[in-house]
Each structure stands twice: as C-alpha cells, then as structure tokens.
Amino acid sequence: MKNIIKKYGKRNTIRFSITLIVYILWVIWLDNYWFLFGIPVIVDLYLTKRVNWTPWKKREGKNHWAVEWLDALIFAVVAVTIINIFLFQNYKIPTGSMEKSLLIGDHLYVSKVAYGPRLPNTPLAIPFMQHTIPGTDSKSYLDWIQLPYKRLKGFGKIKHDDAVVFNFPAGDTVCRNKSLQSVSYYYLIRAEAENLRYLDKYANQPLKTDEDYYRLGREKLWSEQDILVRPVDRRDNYIKRCVGIPGDTLQIIHGQLYVNGKSQKEIPGLQYDYAVVTNGRRLNVKKLQQIGISAEDIQYGSGFIQIPLTQEMVNLLQKNKFVQKIEPLYREPDFYDNKMFPHDSRYQWNLDYYGPVYIPKKGETIAITLDNLPLYERIIDYYEQNDLKVKDSTIYINELPSTTYTFKMDYYWMMGDNRHRSLDSRYWGYVPEDHIVGKPRLIWLSLNRDKNFPVNIRIRRMFKIIR
C-alpha cells in the first residue's frame, strides 16, 4: 500500500480504495460476479490512467466551455439513470384514483430499495422516457436485448395497505394510436366482441360462442389498428394501494373490503361516490373546493349531485343548510358489470360486490377446473409463460392434461382509495411480482391544476410522508 501511495499519491489512492469498496459491494448486491471485470477500469481511472475514458475532452490543458458542459451533462445523465434504477425515482400522480390520499399533481419520491430494485428488462433505452419519445409515436427503447426478471434484495416486503407503484399489467399490448393508448387493449377487444354480438342479434343471425366473438373482435382490432407489444418495464406506471398480498382471499360486500374474512382497517383518505340531494339550491363550487372537492369531480344527476366523498367530507357537507340528504351510491348485489375481472358471466360481480378471489402465492398449488380457470388463465398462459389449451373439456398445460397448478411468482391485489372511480385490480386482475416498481415515500412537490402559479403550489402537502 505504501508503494501505491508513493507512486500514485495519497489522494488518488484514497479515492481509488473507496470507489473499489463501493463497487465490490454493488457487485455483491447485484449477485452477478461478471461485473468484477470492471475493476481494471477503476484501477485505470484512478491510478494508471492509460486509457482516456472521456475521449470528448482533453486530458491536459483547458477544454472549451461547450466540452465542459457536455462532460457535465453526460455525468449527470449517467448518475441520475443509475439513481433511478437502483435507489429512487420521481413519479407524478396523473389521475384521481387515489384521492383523497394522494392528489392529482402530487410529485412523489418513489423508493426502489424498499422492495428491492428491479433490473431493467430492456437496458437499451433513452434515459428518462418510459416508452415513447415525446411528440412522436416512436419507441424510446430497443428490444434487441431483453433480460429476464431479476430483483435485488430490498429493505422489506409489500404489506397490507402499502401504496405501491407498479407497471400496468394490462399494458402489455396497446394501440399505437395515442387517443387509444389510455384504454386497455383487452377492453377494446371485448367492446368489439360485444358489438359483433349485438349486430348478429339485430340481424337475427345465429349467435356464436364467447370465444368466437372474442377471436373475431381481436382480429377486427388488429386489422384496424397498429398494435404494439411492450416489455414489463416499459409499461405505464400506476399507483394503487395493495389490499391483498400472496395467499390472501379477498371479497367486497356492499362496498366494504374483507381480507381473509376481516374488514379492511379504516384509511383516512378512502372515498366513495355519494348522491347529494339539495333543497333546489346549487352548491357553491368554491366552497366545495375549500373542503377538497374538485369541480371536475361533480356530476349532476336527476334531482341529485354525484360526488366522491370521504367520511370527513360527508360530515362537513351535512352541515350545509342547502343539503337535505347524502347517501352512498352502492351497486346492487345482483348487478353484473361485464367490465369486471375475470370478464366471464359465471362471475356476476361489480365494484361493490366482488369475489371471493384468492391471491396466488409462489409455490402454492391449487386445483384448476373449467369453472375457476378464468381467474388464473392469464397467470398460467401469459405471466408464467406456459402453453395453456382447453380441448374437449380437458385443461392442458404444456401439452399435459392438468388438474392442478403451482404458481411460479407472487401476486398482489391493488385498489385505489377513490373506490368508485379507480381502474384497478377489479378491472384487470392480479399484479405479478415482476411488475412491482417501488414504494412512494413522500410528496416533494404538489401542484393544483385548478389554479395558476404560484397559488397552485400546495405548500402544506410538500414533504408530506405517504402512509
């Protein structure tokens, strides 16, 4: 060591030693020891300096200011990219599905180390772009290299009622048309199938099977739209609350969520749609905004106003002299909503009466039948990449007749706190473990889109811890 210090200087040796220790610890964390071949690069960067690793700038003398700026920009991009992959990432709330716990315009610090950072499936990509180059419909990534799922060790596991950021499971396939990208591809197919069924009924034609209509709907959509298939890490980011972890059984009765037979604990920001009946006077929108009700959330029905409210908001509105009655708008138990997962008429479920449904756990084996197959079909066939077929009322997995299935991954059930206005697992089912991005820790900035700068800054929400 003395000889190294004498030859390369104390300062360079200390910097080299610290960098080498950090790098080795990082390689151990990655659990990929091929990266140890990067040690000679570190030796040359700090000690021998035989290779110019920044060929855009001179090693001796003063560089042009543009070169210095370019060097700083490259360093910043590389540093922030590494931070976004392994430590944390910014996320902006785009919709009201988590109101009033999280608001539209909240900017979140999302921890990647909370559950363990996930290595990119598609490492060849333009930094800071999720899937599309802004202003174009071109992909921001290359799928020449697609790596298998790998997650590094984190500080903990997902627990009940954690707010979680994840890749949208039904976002694996989308239409290139920007106006349709926010609509589930599978919803578009089902809509086409229903339209074809309606046309056959209207023309008094013999009706086909559900499978035939779904196949025809898919063929029609593919013939009319340019379809894109996205890898897991390039799907849209969603944020919801995890209400079901692997091994749980979940059910909703009259809007109340039950997990393993126990009702969900009270969440302060939880809200449902209510019918607000007044004495004929119109409620003051500005006063509604003062208690947290956005103008765009108000819908006018026949003789009532429909508004998503927390229990606290209900209590405040009941004090309004113009309000005569406030009632929750729950669906009836016999109402079937065909938009609900698993999109099968054998499961007559809706937003307020749903389940019971089992949340799969890695290593667990369940019996599979034609009746419960719709619940697990996408897991078996797509998420876990098996060849699933049904022939003559027999289920075949990888060409073998099967009556049981053992899950390869853990799955989660995500729901928004805005229970009647959230597109969540009730619509598209389970969230696989390889879709988990991270845990939001705090709100570092919050902007109200209903107001202009600077009054649009919600000072009280800044640096608020997310629970």
Long-range contacts (C-beta under 8 A, 24 or more apart in sequence): 4-47, 8-46, 8-47, 12-46, 12-47, 13-47, 15-46, 16-42, 16-43, 16-46, 16-47, 19-45, 19-46, 29-152, 29-153, 30-119, 30-152, 31-152, 77-127, 80-127, 80-128, 81-127, 81-128, 84-112, 84-128, 85-112, 85-117, 85-119, 85-120, 86-112, 86-113, 86-117, 86-152, 87-111, 87-112, 87-113, 87-117, 88-112, 88-113, 88-438, 88-441, 89-437, 89-438, 90-444, 91-165, 91-237, 91-239, 91-440, 93-239, 96-294, 96-297, 96-308, 96-418, 96-421, 97-239, 97-240, 97-416, 97-417, 97-418, 97-421, 97-422, 97-423, 97-424, 98-163, 98-239, 98-240, 98-241, 98-269, 98-416, 98-417, 98-418, 98-422, 99-269, 99-271, 99-308, 99-417, 99-418, 100-269, 100-271, 100-292, 100-310, 100-313, 100-417, 100-418, 101-163, 101-241, 101-267, 101-268, 101-269, 101-270, 101-417, 101-466, 102-163, 102-239, 102-269, 102-417, 102-440, 102-443, 102-466, 103-446, 103-448, 103-458, 103-461, 104-294, 104-449, 105-446, 105-447, 105-448, 105-449, 105-456, 105-458, 106-443, 106-445, 106-446, 106-461, 107-443, 107-444, 107-445, 107-446, 107-447, 108-165, 108-239, 108-440, 108-441, 108-442, 108-443, 108-444, 108-466, 109-440, 109-441, 109-442, 109-443, 109-444, 110-165, 110-437, 110-438, 110-439, 110-440, 110-441, 111-438, 111-439, 111-440, 111-441, 112-154, 112-437, 112-438, 113-154, 113-155, 114-154, 114-155, 114-156, 114-438, 114-439, 114-441, 115-151, 115-154, 115-155, 115-156, 115-157, 115-158, 115-436, 115-438, 115-439, 116-151, 116-152, 116-153, 116-154, 117-151, 117-152, 117-154, 117-438, 118-149, 118-150, 118-151, 118-152, 118-233, 118-434, 118-436, 118-437, 119-147, 119-150, 119-151, 119-152, 120-147, 120-233, 121-146, 121-147, 121-148, 121-149, 121-231, 121-232, 121-233, 121-234, 122-146, 122-147, 122-231, 122-233, 122-234, 123-147, 125-234, 130-234, 130-236, 130-237, 131-230, 131-234, 131-235, 131-236, 137-176, 137-178, 139-228, 139-234, 141-234, 143-231, 146-231, 149-232, 149-434, 151-433, 151-434, 151-436, 158-242, 158-245, 158-412, 158-436, 158-439, 159-242, 159-245, 160-242, 160-243, 160-244, 160-245, 160-259, 161-241, 161-242, 161-243, 161-264, 161-265, 161-267, 162-241, 162-242, 162-439, 163-239, 163-240, 163-241, 163-242, 163-439, 163-440, 163-466, 163-467, 164-239, 164-240, 164-241, 164-242, 164-412, 164-414, 164-436, 164-437, 164-438, 164-439, 164-440, 165-237, 165-238, 165-239, 165-436, 165-437, 165-438, 165-439, 165-440, 166-237, 166-238, 166-239, 166-240, 166-412, 166-414, 166-431, 166-435, 166-436, 166-437, 167-232, 167-233, 167-235, 167-236, 167-237, 167-238, 167-435, 167-437, 168-235, 168-236, 168-237, 168-238, 168-428, 168-435, 169-235, 169-383, 169-428, 169-429, 169-430, 169-431, 169-432, 169-435, 170-428, 170-429, 171-230, 171-235, 171-236, 172-229, 172-230, 172-232, 172-235, 172-382, 173-227, 173-228, 173-229, 173-230, 174-227, 174-228, 174-230, 175-221, 175-225, 175-226, 175-227, 175-228, 176-225, 176-226, 176-227, 176-228, 177-225, 177-226, 180-225, 184-427, 184-428, 185-221, 185-227, 186-343, 186-428, 187-339, 188-221, 189-214, 189-217, 189-218, 189-221, 190-214, 190-217, 190-338, 190-339, 190-343, 191-217, 192-216, 192-217, 192-218, 192-220, 192-221, 193-217, 194-338, 196-220, 210-345, 232-434, 232-435, 235-435, 237-437, 238-414, 239-440, 240-414, 240-415, 240-416, 240-422, 240-424, 240-425, 241-267, 241-414, 241-415, 241-416, 241-417, 242-412, 242-413, 242-414, 243-413, 243-414, 243-415, 244-359, 244-412, 244-413, 244-425, 245-359, 245-410, 245-412, 245-413, 246-359, 246-360, 246-361, 246-362, 246-364, 246-410, 246-411, 246-412, 247-359, 247-361, 247-364, 248-358, 248-359, 248-413, 249-355, 249-356, 249-357, 249-358, 249-359, 250-355, 250-356, 250-357, 250-359, 250-413, 251-354, 251-355, 251-356, 251-357, 252-351, 252-352, 252-353, 252-354, 252-355, 252-426, 253-353, 254-330, 254-333, 254-352, 254-353, 255-328, 255-330, 255-351, 255-352, 255-419, 257-415, 267-417, 268-310, 268-312, 269-310, 269-417, 270-310, 270-311, 270-417, 270-419, 271-308, 271-309, 271-310, 271-313, 271-417, 271-418, 271-419, 272-308, 272-309, 272-328, 272-329, 272-330, 272-419, 272-420, 273-306, 273-307, 273-308, 273-309, 273-328, 273-329, 273-420, 273-421, 274-306, 274-307, 274-308, 274-309, 274-314, 274-326, 274-327, 274-328, 274-329, 275-301, 275-304, 275-305, 275-306, 275-325, 275-326, 275-327, 275-328, 275-329, 276-304, 276-305, 276-306, 276-307, 276-317, 276-323, 276-325, 276-326, 277-303, 277-304, 277-305, 277-323, 277-324, 277-325, 277-326, 277-327, 278-305, 278-322, 278-323, 278-324, 279-322, 279-324, 281-322, 283-320, 283-322, 283-323, 289-450, 291-316, 291-317, 294-450, 295-450, 308-418, 308-420, 308-421, 329-420, 339-427, 340-426, 340-427, 341-425, 341-426, 341-427, 341-428, 341-429, 342-374, 342-375, 342-377, 342-429, 343-374, 344-374, 346-371, 346-374, 347-374, 347-375, 349-426, 351-419, 351-420, 351-426, 354-426, 357-413, 359-411, 359-412, 359-413, 359-430, 360-407, 360-409, 360-410, 360-411, 360-430, 361-407, 361-410, 361-411, 362-407, 362-408, 362-409, 362-410, 362-433, 363-406, 363-407, 364-406, 364-407, 365-404, 365-405, 365-406, 365-407, 366-404, 366-405, 366-407, 367-403, 367-404, 368-395, 368-402, 368-403, 368-404, 368-405, 369-395, 369-403, 370-395, 375-429, 376-405, 378-429, 378-430, 379-407, 379-411, 379-430, 379-432, 380-405, 383-409, 383-430, 383-432, 383-434, 384-408, 384-409, 409-433, 409-434, 412-436, 440-466, 441-465, 441-466, 442-466
